[in-house]
Amino acid sequence: MVYKTQGTCSQAIQLELDGDVIKSVEFVGGCSGNTQGVASLVQGMKAEEAIARLEGIRCGFKPTSCPDQLAKALKLALAE
């Protein structure tokens, strides 16, 4: 699935689940090192655990962040 992010430097998140386990994550745009790190850390993790860890993280004064947007994308993917 491709999730269009809102309020972040990244434009989208490409995400693949295997059941409820995160198979792959790729951010389009954003801070390359940080987004690659987040994507690598959540690979193989249950989506619910990643959501619990990432949801609500803010980037500076922004109300969201790339990790928070990933949590939103995962929620949407689980609902499908």
N, C-alpha and C positions, 0 to 999 in steps of 0.2 A: 504494500500500500504506500501511497505517497500522501503525506500530510503537509499542507501549506501552513507554515508557521506564521504567527502574528506577534508583533512587538519585539522581534529579535533581529540580530544581524543576519542570521541564517534565513534562507527563503523557504526551505522545505526539508522534510525528513523522509528518507526512504527506509521502510521498515518491513521486516519479514518475521513472522512468528511461526513456530512449529507447535501447534496447540496453544499452550499458555507460556511457552518458553521463547525467549528472544533469540532468533536465529541470526539476524543481522540488522545493523542500523548504519545509515550513512546520512550525514547532514550535508545539505547543499548550501554552501556559503558559511558565514560565521567565522569564528576564531578557529582556524584549522587544528592546532594542537589540542585545544580544549575539547572540541567536538569529537576529534578522533579518540581522545582519551575516554570520554564519556561512552562513546559507542563501543569501545573495546571492553570497558568495565562491565557493561550490562549484557554483553553477549553471553548466552548460556544461562542467564538469570531468569527466574520466573517473572513475568510481566508485573504481577501484583507487588512483588518485592521492590522492583525498580520504581514503580509508581510511588510506593510508600517512601522511598528514599529521596526521590527527585521532586515530587510535587511541592510547589510553594517556594522553590528556590528563586531568588530574585537576582538580577544583574544590575548592580549599582542602584540607581533610583528607579529603574524600570519595574513595572509590576510583575514581570515574568522573566524567563531566561531560556536558553536552549535546553537545559535539563528539564525545566518545568514544561516546556513545549513537548519534549519527548514523553513526559508523563501523560499529557493530554492526548498525544497520538496513540500511546499504548492503550489508554482507556477506550478510545474510539475503535481501535483494532479488536479489542476483546469483545466489544459490543456487537461487532459484525458477525 
